[in-house]
C-alpha cells in the first residue's frame, strides 16, 4: 500500500510539472524555447510511465518509458534544434 501512496504523490507532482511545461510552451514566443519545453515535457511524460510501471509492477511500461525518453525527449528535440541551426533561425518569434 505504501508504493501506491508514493506513486500517487509522485504522479501528482509530475502531472503538475507537465501542466507548467504546457504553459511554458503556450507562453513562449521563441521557437528554441518551445523545443526545450517540449523536451522537458517529454522527459516528464517518460517519468510518468516509469512511475506507473513501478507502482503496478509491469515491466513493459519501463520499456515504454525508456523509448519515450530516448526518442521524444532526446532525439526529436535534437533534430529540431539541428534544423533551427541549419536554416539560421536564431531570433524567430512565433506569432
C-alpha positions, 0 to 999 in steps of 0.5 A: 500500500505504501508504493501506491501512496508514493506513486500517487504523490509522485504522479501528482507532482509530475502531472503538475510539472507537465501542466507548467511545461504546457504553459511554458510552451503556450507562453513562449514566443521563441521557437528554441524555447518551445523545443526545450519545453517540449523536451522537458515535457517529454522527459516528464511524460517518460517519468510518468510511465516509469512511475506507473510501471513501478507502482503496478509492477509491469515491466513493459511500461519501463520499456515504454518509458525508456523509448519515450525518453530516448526518442521524444525527449532526446532525439526529436528535440535534437533534430529540431534544434539541428534544423533551427541551426541549419536554416539560421533561425536564431531570433524567430518569434512565433506569432 
